[in-house]
Amino acid sequence: MSDRLPEIDYLASYWEWLKEIYPDTPIILAGDFNLDVGHEGFTALLDQSARLAIEDQGSTTISPINGRYANNYDHIFVSPSVNVTSNGVLRFPQWLGMTHEEARETVSDHVPVWIGLNGGDIKLPETELYEVERPVAMGAEGCIDINQSSQEELVQLPHVGEARAVNIVEGRPWSSADSLSDISGLSPARVTEIINTNQLCP
């Protein structure tokens, strides 16, 4: 992770430069940053008036297991004047009828994030083109234990990047999975999503 931080640190300087050179122009900065947005590395950028365009978007890297997404690495930052009226994550394997392995091999191992401006939106099918195989409950030997699993295993959970995996380890012992909402960036809704993946040990 240390090799990613210099690039993230530079974003704040780049944002400041954009404001100076184009003072009256709205700014949109988007990309695959290889870092969870909850990481403190983004603090300097957010202090430059950048704001996250999509809150609670969920993970955006495609796991080899159908229906499972591993890390929240793809973000859109906007200046305050940008009028974001809709947003989302296009989980294309479901819409295109692809398995996750097919998606990773032929398209990308990331799903795109998007925003609509000034009332704009995108139209998606009301139902999935096909139902992907959802993860089933894992046995005791294959589950993730929030009190015992390693950081490498914890990052397989949705919304849990490297920084939050460290938070989980440092916060042990946890009385229940619900208490993970005490971690910054893990809202009760996100914790519920983690629980519903059936990846956690009972």
C-alpha positions in Angstrom: 0.0 0.0 0.0 2.9 2.4 0.7 3.6 2.7 -3.1 0.1 4.1 -3.6 0.2 6.8 -1.0 2.6 9.2 -2.9 0.1 9.3 -5.8 -2.8 9.9 -3.5 -0.9 12.6 -1.7 -0.2 14.3 -5.0 -3.9 14.6 -5.8 -4.3 17.4 -3.3 -1.6 19.4 -5.0 -3.2 18.7 -8.4 -6.6 19.7 -7.1 -5.2 23.0 -5.8 -3.4 23.6 -9.1 -6.7 23.1 -11.0 -8.4 25.6 -8.8 -5.7 28.2 -9.4 -5.5 27.7 -13.2 -9.2 27.3 -13.8 -10.8 29.2 -10.9 -14.3 29.3 -12.4 -14.4 25.8 -13.8 -16.1 22.9 -12.0 -13.7 20.1 -11.2 -14.4 16.3 -11.6 -11.6 13.9 -10.7 -12.4 10.2 -11.3 -10.4 7.0 -11.4 -9.2 3.8 -10.0 -7.2 5.0 -7.0 -6.3 1.5 -5.6 -7.2 2.7 -2.1 -10.4 2.7 -0.1 -11.9 6.1 0.2 -12.0 5.8 3.9 -8.2 5.8 4.1 -6.6 8.8 5.7 -4.5 9.3 2.6 -7.5 11.1 1.0 -7.7 13.6 3.9 -5.5 16.3 2.1 -7.6 16.1 -1.0 -10.9 16.4 0.9 -9.4 19.4 2.8 -9.0 21.1 -0.6 -12.8 21.3 -1.0 -13.1 18.1 -3.0 -16.2 16.1 -2.0 -17.0 12.5 -2.7 -19.7 12.2 -5.4 -21.0 8.8 -4.3 -21.5 7.8 -0.7 -21.9 4.2 0.4 -21.3 2.9 -3.2 -20.1 -0.5 -2.1 -17.1 -2.3 -3.4 -16.1 -2.0 -7.1 -13.4 -4.6 -7.7 -14.8 -7.9 -9.1 -14.1 -11.0 -7.1 -13.7 -14.3 -8.9 -16.8 -15.5 -7.0 -20.1 -14.5 -8.7 -22.0 -11.8 -6.8 -19.1 -10.8 -4.7 -17.1 -7.6 -4.9 -13.9 -7.1 -3.0 -12.6 -3.6 -2.6 -13.9 0.0 -2.9 -11.1 1.5 -5.1 -13.0 3.5 -7.8 -14.0 7.0 -6.8 -15.4 10.3 -8.2 -14.5 13.6 -6.5 -16.2 16.8 -7.4 -16.0 20.5 -6.5 -18.9 22.0 -4.5 -20.3 23.7 -7.6 -20.9 20.4 -9.4 -24.6 19.5 -9.2 -24.7 15.7 -8.8 -28.3 14.6 -9.0 -27.9 10.8 -9.5 -25.1 8.3 -9.2 -24.4 4.6 -9.0 -22.3 1.6 -9.7 -22.8 -0.4 -12.9 -22.3 -4.0 -11.9 -22.1 -5.1 -15.5 -21.6 -8.8 -15.1 -25.2 -9.2 -14.0 -26.6 -7.0 -16.8 -24.4 -8.6 -19.5 -25.0 -12.2 -18.4 -21.4 -12.9 -17.6 -19.7 -14.8 -14.8 -17.2 -12.9 -12.8 -14.4 -14.9 -14.3 -15.5 -13.9 -17.8 -15.8 -10.3 -16.8 -12.3 -10.2 -15.3 -10.8 -11.9 -18.4 -12.6 -10.0 -21.2 -13.7 -6.6 -19.8 -12.2 -5.5 -16.5 -11.8 -6.6 -12.9 -13.5 -3.3 -11.8 -17.1 -2.1 -12.3 -17.6 1.5 -13.4 -19.0 4.2 -11.1 -21.1 7.0 -12.6 -22.8 10.3 -11.8 -25.6 12.3 -13.4 -25.4 16.1 -13.4 -28.2 18.7 -13.4 -31.0 16.1 -13.5 -29.2 13.7 -15.8 -29.6 9.9 -15.2 -29.0 6.6 -17.0 -31.5 4.0 -17.7 -30.9 0.4 -16.8 -33.0 -2.7 -17.2 -35.5 -3.0 -14.4 -34.4 -6.6 -13.8 -31.1 -8.4 -14.3 -30.6 -10.1 -17.6 -29.9 -13.2 -15.7 -29.5 -14.2 -12.1 -25.9 -14.8 -11.2 -25.0 -17.5 -8.7 -24.9 -15.9 -5.3 -22.4 -16.9 -2.6 -23.8 -19.5 -0.3 -23.1 -19.8 3.4 -19.5 -20.8 4.0 -18.5 -23.6 6.3 -16.6 -22.9 9.5 -13.3 -23.6 7.8 -13.9 -21.2 4.9 -15.5 -18.3 6.7 -14.0 -15.0 7.8 -13.7 -14.5 11.5 -13.6 -10.8 12.5 -11.7 -11.7 15.7 -9.2 -14.2 14.2 -8.8 -13.8 10.4 -5.8 -12.0 9.0 -5.9 -8.6 7.3 -5.4 -10.3 4.0 -8.6 -12.4 4.6 -10.6 -9.4 6.0 -10.1 -7.3 2.8 -12.2 -9.9 1.0 -15.3 -8.5 2.7 -17.2 -5.7 0.9 -16.4 -2.2 2.1 -13.3 -3.4 3.9 -10.1 -2.2 2.3 -6.6 -2.4 3.8 -7.2 0.5 6.2 -10.5 -0.9 7.6 -8.9 -4.3 7.9 -6.3 -2.7 10.2 -9.1 -1.0 12.2 -10.8 -4.4 12.6 -7.7 -6.1 13.8 -6.9 -3.2 16.2 -10.4 -3.1 17.6 -10.5 -6.8 18.6 -12.3 -8.4 20.3 -15.6 -7.7 18.6 -18.7 -8.8 20.4 -20.7 -9.1 17.2 -20.5 -8.2 13.5 -23.0 -5.4 14.1 -20.4 -3.6 16.3 -18.3 -3.1 13.2 -20.4 0.0 12.6 -18.1 1.7 15.2 -15.4 1.8 12.5 -15.4 5.1 10.6 -16.9 4.6 7.1 -18.8 1.4 8.0 -22.3 2.5 8.3 -25.0 0.1 9.7 -26.2 -0.4 6.1 -22.7 -1.4 5.0 -22.3 -3.8 8.0 -25.6 -5.3 7.0 -24.4 -5.9 3.5 -21.2 -7.5 4.9 -23.3 -9.8 7.1 -25.7 -10.7 4.2 -22.8 -12.0 2.1 -22.6 -15.0 4.4 -18.8 -14.8 4.5 -18.6 -14.2 8.2 -18.2 -17.1 10.6 -21.2 -17.7 12.8 
